[in-house]
Amino acid sequence: LSFFTIGLFIIFFFFQAVISSVKKTERANAVLGRYFSPDIKKEIEKSEGTLDKENSKDLDIAILFTDIVGFTKLSEKMDPKDVLSLLSEYQSIMIEAIFQNKGTVDKFIGDAVMANFGTPKSSGNDAQNAFDCALAMNKKLKEWNDSRLEKGLSLIDHRIGIHYGPFVVGNTGSDQRTEFAVIGDPVNVASRICDACKQFDTNFIISKDVADRIGVQENWKNVKNFEIRGRKEKLNLVKIY
């Protein structure tokens, strides 16, 4: 009876350990799924690597920013719950486009979405993936607006900016709070390019660095020596129609 009782305890603790391990794996998969596209997630899982153990590295990647036009004025007239619902819907649509084009969700900053293409490793032509993602975002936004129109809701416009350049990719923070981040001047430039859409007759602008990597296309217009706010060096941009 004693051996039988001890055996039951051993089996019980064994299954507890198995269940705990499965839960940890599921949580890790859920975290990866929130940031990375399914293809990239599978590669990380196969390598059995974890983001918190990754050393920082230098990478050339594409950064995409998008934000909602007139969001502050729009949100002033809405109930906070409706604002949250609108943001959730918008972000879900943008994430879907990001994942479809092998991108990584970097962060949400208010109504803005930041994504990068090329982490944790390059998928090939990361600039092209970022550009294709922006096209998909505009298409999905139009479909969402068609749905909103049928419900009698206001239409939503957004801006998109993309830049390509060198970054340091790695973990920042402390043991209590760690974030996998991309750091470098091109992040600020990409954000400013998105903001620059306010000055032009388009909602989609890329830097010449991006354009040079995806070839010449129709419906483009060059903007030379554009002054980026807070930056001495001027930048050549390309407006997309």
C-alpha positions as CSV (number, residue, x, y, z in Angstrom):
1,L,0.0,0.0,0.0
2,S,2.9,2.4,0.8
3,F,4.6,1.7,-2.5
4,F,1.3,2.2,-4.3
5,T,0.7,5.5,-2.5
6,I,4.2,6.7,-3.3
7,G,3.7,5.7,-6.9
8,L,0.5,7.7,-7.2
9,F,2.3,10.8,-5.8
10,I,5.1,10.3,-8.3
11,I,2.6,10.0,-11.2
12,F,0.7,13.0,-9.9
13,F,3.8,15.3,-9.7
14,F,5.0,14.0,-13.1
15,F,1.7,15.0,-14.8
16,Q,1.7,18.4,-13.0
17,A,5.2,19.0,-14.4
18,V,4.1,18.0,-17.9
19,I,1.0,20.3,-17.7
20,S,3.1,23.2,-16.5
21,S,5.6,22.7,-19.4
22,V,2.7,22.6,-21.9
23,K,1.3,25.8,-20.5
24,K,4.6,27.5,-20.7
25,T,5.0,26.4,-24.3
26,E,1.5,27.7,-25.1
27,R,2.2,31.0,-23.5
28,A,5.5,31.3,-25.4
29,N,3.7,30.5,-28.7
30,A,1.0,33.0,-28.0
31,V,3.7,35.7,-27.4
32,L,5.5,34.8,-30.6
33,G,2.2,34.8,-32.5
34,R,1.4,38.4,-31.4
35,Y,4.7,39.8,-32.8
36,F,5.7,37.5,-35.7
37,S,4.1,36.2,-38.8
38,P,3.3,32.4,-38.8
39,D,6.3,31.7,-41.1
40,I,8.8,33.5,-38.9
41,K,7.2,32.1,-35.7
42,K,7.8,28.5,-37.1
43,E,11.4,29.3,-37.8
44,I,11.9,30.6,-34.2
45,E,10.2,27.5,-32.8
46,K,12.4,25.1,-34.9
47,S,15.6,26.8,-33.7
48,E,14.4,26.5,-30.1
49,G,15.6,30.0,-29.6
50,T,14.1,32.6,-27.3
51,L,14.0,36.3,-27.8
52,D,15.2,37.1,-24.3
53,K,18.5,35.2,-24.9
54,E,19.2,36.9,-28.3
55,N,22.3,39.0,-28.5
56,S,22.0,42.4,-30.2
57,K,22.9,42.5,-33.8
58,D,23.2,44.9,-36.7
59,L,20.6,44.5,-39.5
60,D,19.4,46.4,-42.5
61,I,15.6,46.4,-42.3
62,A,12.5,48.2,-43.5
63,I,10.4,50.2,-41.0
64,L,6.8,51.0,-41.7
65,F,4.6,53.5,-39.8
66,T,0.9,54.1,-40.2
67,D,-1.4,56.3,-38.3
68,I,-5.1,57.4,-38.5
69,V,-5.8,60.9,-40.0
70,G,-7.5,63.3,-37.6
71,F,-7.6,60.7,-34.8
72,T,-7.5,63.3,-32.0
73,K,-10.6,65.2,-33.3
74,L,-12.3,61.9,-34.1
75,S,-11.8,60.5,-30.6
76,E,-13.0,63.7,-28.9
77,K,-16.5,63.0,-30.2
78,M,-16.6,59.3,-29.3
79,D,-17.2,57.3,-26.2
80,P,-13.9,55.8,-24.8
81,K,-15.2,52.3,-25.3
82,D,-16.0,53.1,-29.0
83,V,-12.5,54.6,-29.4
84,L,-11.0,51.4,-28.0
85,S,-13.2,49.3,-30.3
86,L,-12.2,51.4,-33.4
87,L,-8.5,51.1,-32.5
88,S,-8.7,47.4,-32.0
89,E,-10.4,46.9,-35.4
90,Y,-8.0,49.1,-37.2
91,Q,-4.9,47.4,-35.6
92,S,-6.3,44.0,-36.3
93,I,-6.6,44.9,-40.0
94,M,-3.1,46.3,-40.1
95,I,-1.6,43.3,-38.3
96,E,-3.2,40.9,-40.8
97,A,-1.5,42.8,-43.7
98,I,1.8,42.8,-41.8
99,F,1.8,39.1,-41.2
100,Q,0.7,38.3,-44.8
101,N,3.9,40.1,-45.9
102,K,6.4,38.5,-43.5
103,G,6.5,41.5,-41.2
104,T,6.9,41.8,-37.5
105,V,4.6,43.9,-35.3
106,D,6.9,46.2,-33.4
107,K,4.6,48.3,-31.3
108,F,1.4,50.4,-31.1
109,I,1.8,54.1,-30.3
110,G,-1.7,55.5,-29.7
111,D,-3.4,55.2,-33.1
112,A,0.0,54.5,-34.8
113,V,1.2,51.1,-35.9
114,M,4.9,50.4,-36.2
115,A,6.1,47.3,-38.1
116,N,9.5,46.1,-39.3
117,F,10.5,43.8,-42.1
118,G,13.8,41.8,-41.7
119,T,13.7,40.6,-38.1
120,P,14.7,38.3,-36.6
121,K,16.2,37.6,-40.0
122,S,15.7,38.8,-43.5
123,S,13.0,37.2,-45.6
124,G,14.7,38.2,-48.8
125,N,13.6,41.6,-50.2
126,D,12.4,43.2,-47.0
127,A,11.8,46.6,-48.7
128,Q,9.5,44.9,-51.2
129,N,7.6,43.1,-48.4
130,A,7.1,46.4,-46.6
131,F,5.9,48.1,-49.8
132,D,3.5,45.2,-50.6
133,C,2.3,45.4,-47.0
134,A,1.4,49.0,-47.4
135,L,-0.6,48.2,-50.6
136,A,-2.4,45.5,-48.7
137,M,-3.1,47.9,-45.8
138,N,-4.7,50.4,-48.2
139,K,-6.8,47.7,-49.8
140,K,-8.0,46.3,-46.4
141,L,-8.8,49.9,-45.2
142,K,-11.0,50.4,-48.2
143,E,-12.9,47.2,-47.5
144,W,-13.3,48.1,-43.9
145,N,-14.6,51.6,-44.9
146,D,-17.1,49.9,-47.2
147,S,-18.3,47.9,-44.2
148,R,-18.4,51.0,-42.0
149,L,-20.4,52.9,-44.6
150,E,-23.0,50.2,-44.7
151,K,-23.4,50.6,-40.9
152,G,-23.6,54.4,-41.1
153,L,-20.2,55.0,-39.5
154,S,-17.7,57.6,-40.5
155,L,-14.9,56.7,-42.9
156,I,-11.3,56.3,-41.7
157,D,-8.3,57.6,-43.5
158,H,-4.7,56.8,-42.6
159,R,-1.1,57.7,-43.6
160,I,1.8,55.3,-44.4
161,G,5.5,55.9,-44.4
162,I,8.4,53.5,-45.1
163,H,12.1,53.8,-44.7
164,Y,15.0,51.4,-45.0
165,G,18.3,51.5,-43.2
166,P,20.8,50.0,-40.6
167,F,19.5,49.2,-37.1
168,V,20.6,47.5,-33.9
169,V,18.1,44.8,-33.1
170,G,18.0,43.3,-29.6
171,N,16.6,43.4,-26.1
172,T,16.2,46.5,-24.0
173,G,15.0,47.0,-20.4
174,S,15.7,45.0,-17.2
175,D,14.9,41.6,-15.7
176,Q,11.4,42.9,-14.7
177,R,10.5,44.3,-18.1
178,T,12.3,43.4,-21.4
179,E,11.3,44.5,-24.9
180,F,12.6,43.2,-28.2
181,A,13.3,46.4,-30.1
182,V,14.8,47.9,-33.2
183,I,16.9,51.0,-32.5
184,G,18.4,53.5,-34.9
185,D,17.9,56.8,-36.6
186,P,15.8,55.2,-39.5
187,V,13.0,54.6,-37.0
188,N,12.6,58.4,-36.4
189,V,13.0,59.0,-40.2
190,A,10.2,56.5,-41.0
191,S,7.9,58.1,-38.5
192,R,8.6,61.6,-40.0
193,I,8.0,60.2,-43.5
194,C,4.6,59.0,-42.4
195,D,3.9,62.4,-40.9
196,A,5.1,64.1,-44.1
197,C,2.0,62.8,-45.9
198,K,0.1,65.8,-44.4
199,Q,2.1,68.1,-46.8
200,F,1.4,66.1,-50.0
201,D,-1.6,64.9,-52.0
202,T,-1.1,61.2,-51.0
203,N,-1.4,59.0,-48.0
204,F,1.6,56.9,-48.9
205,I,5.3,58.0,-49.0
206,I,8.5,56.0,-49.1
207,S,12.1,57.0,-49.0
208,K,14.4,56.8,-52.0
209,D,16.3,54.1,-50.1
210,V,13.1,51.9,-50.3
211,A,12.4,52.8,-53.9
212,D,15.9,51.8,-55.0
213,R,15.3,48.3,-53.7
214,I,12.0,47.6,-55.3
215,G,12.5,49.1,-58.8
216,V,10.7,51.8,-60.7
217,Q,6.9,51.6,-60.7
218,E,4.0,53.6,-62.2
219,N,2.2,56.3,-60.2
220,W,5.3,57.5,-58.4
221,K,6.6,61.0,-58.0
222,N,10.0,62.0,-56.7
223,V,10.4,64.6,-54.0
224,K,14.1,65.7,-53.8
225,N,15.8,67.2,-50.8
226,F,12.9,67.1,-48.4
227,E,13.6,68.5,-45.0
228,I,12.8,66.0,-42.2
229,R,11.8,67.8,-39.0
230,G,14.5,67.5,-36.4
231,R,17.1,66.3,-38.9
232,K,19.8,68.3,-40.6
233,E,20.3,65.9,-43.6
234,K,17.8,66.3,-46.3
235,L,16.1,63.2,-47.8
236,N,14.8,62.1,-51.2
237,L,11.3,60.8,-51.0
238,V,8.9,59.1,-53.4
239,K,5.1,59.8,-53.3
240,I,2.9,56.8,-54.2
241,Y,-0.5,57.3,-55.8
